[in-house]
Amino acid sequence: MSPEGKTSKPVRRKAAGFGDNSSGEGYLDGRLLIAMPVMGDPRFERSVIYMCAHSSEGAMGIIVNRPAGSIDFPGLLVQLDIIEKADQITLPENAETMQVLKGGPVDTGRGFVLHSSDFFIKDATLNIDEGICLTATVDILKAIAKGTGPKHAILALGYAGWAPGQLENEIQHNGWLHCDADPDLIFGDDVDDKYQRALRKIGIDLGMLSNEAGHA
């Protein structure tokens, strides 16, 4: 696993060559990583991670099934001075109910919004896969608060990062399975069920999964 703080910045697709390599064989952009039950790192135990970038330069993803505890989106908007406390009651419904997740152990003080592709900010939004984008600027939070943001979105605090070749090595050593992503697994509010649902997506029953099972 990537140690907390090891990667100070998220991997940027253009700078790291992801624009050329994202569709290359073996790369997992736009797919879900699923932690094997034998995952020894508590930061990633039973985690489902949406892969935002993956190439020979490394990898970056967002955990989509770990709530951020007592932090809620309206309260976060107040903390960031995007809205006044009194304005919380007038927020649009999707802002009131928007999930705040622990996206990973790196850069935990920074927010990353995974969202549907109906919202885009030039030079700020990364189009990851068909229908899924990533934006990490405060402008998207302001748009969501005003009701002009994406239809579907989750806010993640922090991200998961891997050095070149590290993720591939972990997969080879049965640390991870992977499967196709779908919007319901990414944006669904049934956070506690996402792990088992992701396993079922590739035909695996958690109760029958052997510790020696190979990767998908």
Disulfide bonds with the S-S distance in Angstrom:
none
